[in-house]
Amino acid sequence: AMMNVLNNALGECVIACVDADYDYLAQGATETSREVCENPYIFHTYAYAIENYQCNAKDLHDVCVMATLNDHKIIDFEVFFELYSKITYPLFVWSIYFNRKRDLNTFPILMLGNVTRLDNIQIRNPQRSLDRLKAKVDRKLEYFETNYPDYVAEVEDLKGVLRDLGVRPENTYYFMQGHHIFENVTMKVVGPVCQYLRSERENEIRELAAHEMQFQNELTSYGHSLCSVELMLKKNRTIKDCEPFERLKRDIEKFLAKMN
């Protein structure tokens, strides 16, 4: 949106709506960042991308219900994503630090994603996956602190700057790469949960059926009522109690008030 011909036409009759990526957190460190942060006709997500909103932890139980037609709550997604965020936060700050220095080679976003992706999750004990994640993150943190000791104090100072921009240890997942959070974090936990809930519902249908034909008919009807988990996530437009989204809404409301 910012690089095509419309960019020169931005004004009262033309606005651009873009994903913030790291440009919001860079706060003018690059030309694109300055444009994103300062142009009154550009609205950005504050969070990294729309995928981060789709993965809003407060909405994920409802997503599972819609995907499985089973409202059994077996994982507290809000607690899980808060723990995930707190674990990855220190490493995320290093990523932003190098990005602000325009060093895209030492610790690129792809590398951050590789370290912070989740492996197979046991839904009865999701803490195991978080423990393995923490071990990976701690090893990478030790590497940076050992090999870049002169940067440690600056990275620590950056935490205060990011806090003023809305980034806190418990909400880091809003500001990490959207596709990574969608595919390598959210789907890794929501997928197994939905698979379990569907199996649970199918077992209920079997137990309640009076005979095999009724079971097969109701099972077929249930299957036709289901939708893929990924599609339900992409359809998520509820976005409950999400601070970056509320900031975006206020920006739009102020803009419309001026136009009127």
Residue pairs with C-beta under 8 A, 6 or more apart in sequence:
1 7
1 16
1 17
1 18
2 16
2 18
2 32
2 35
2 36
2 42
6 14
6 16
7 16
10 16
10 39
10 41
10 42
11 41
12 41
12 259
14 41
15 41
15 42
15 43
15 255
16 39
16 41
16 42
16 43
17 42
17 43
17 44
18 36
18 42
18 43
18 44
18 45
19 44
19 45
19 48
19 49
19 50
19 178
20 36
20 44
20 45
20 46
20 47
20 48
20 49
21 48
21 49
22 33
22 48
22 96
22 99
22 109
23 30
23 32
23 33
23 36
23 37
23 44
24 33
24 36
24 37
24 44
24 46
24 165
25 96
25 99
25 100
25 162
25 165
25 167
25 175
26 33
26 96
26 99
26 100
27 33
27 37
27 161
27 165
28 34
28 37
28 38
29 99
29 100
29 102
30 102
35 42
36 42
36 44
40 255
43 248
43 251
43 252
43 255
44 248
45 52
45 53
45 244
45 245
45 248
46 166
46 174
46 244
46 245
46 247
46 248
47 53
47 174
47 175
47 178
47 242
47 244
47 245
48 174
48 175
48 176
48 177
48 178
48 181
49 177
49 178
49 179
50 178
51 178
51 179
51 181
51 182
52 173
52 174
52 175
52 176
52 178
52 181
52 244
53 236
53 239
53 242
53 244
53 245
54 182
54 233
54 234
54 236
55 173
55 181
55 182
55 185
55 186
55 233
55 236
56 236
56 238
56 239
56 240
56 242
56 245
57 77
57 78
57 80
57 81
57 82
57 173
58 77
58 78
58 240
58 241
58 242
59 236
59 238
59 239
59 240
60 77
60 186
60 190
61 73
61 77
62 238
63 190
63 229
63 232
63 233
63 236
64 70
64 190
64 193
64 194
64 197
64 229
65 71
66 227
66 232
67 194
67 226
67 227
67 228
67 229
67 232
68 194
68 197
68 198
68 201
68 226
69 201
69 222
69 225
69 226
70 197
70 198
70 200
70 201
72 197
72 200
74 123
74 193
74 196
74 197
75 123
75 126
75 189
75 193
77 189
77 190
80 126
80 130
80 189
81 173
82 170
82 171
83 130
84 118
84 130
84 133
84 172
84 173
84 185
85 169
85 170
85 171
85 172
85 173
86 169
86 170
86 172
87 130
87 133
87 134
87 137
88 116
88 133
88 137
88 172
88 173
88 176
89 168
89 169
89 172
90 137
90 141
91 112
91 115
91 116
91 137
91 140
91 141
92 112
92 116
92 167
92 172
92 175
92 176
93 155
93 158
93 159
93 162
94 107
94 141
94 144
94 155
95 107
95 109
95 112
96 158
96 162
97 151
97 154
97 155
97 158
98 104
98 106
98 107
100 158
107 144
109 177
109 180
112 176
112 177
112 180
113 176
113 177
113 180
113 184
115 136
115 137
115 140
116 133
116 136
116 137
116 176
116 180
116 184
116 185
117 180
117 184
117 185
117 188
118 129
118 133
118 184
118 185
118 188
118 189
119 129
119 132
119 188
120 129
120 188
120 192
121 129
121 188
121 189
121 192
122 128
122 129
123 189
123 192
123 193
123 196
126 189
129 188
129 189
144 151
145 152
166 243
166 244
166 247
167 174
167 175
171 243
173 181
173 185
174 242
174 243
174 244
182 233
186 233
187 229
187 230
187 233
190 229
190 233
191 229
194 229
198 226
201 222
202 219
202 222
205 215
205 218
205 219
205 222
206 215
206 219
209 215
209 218
239 245
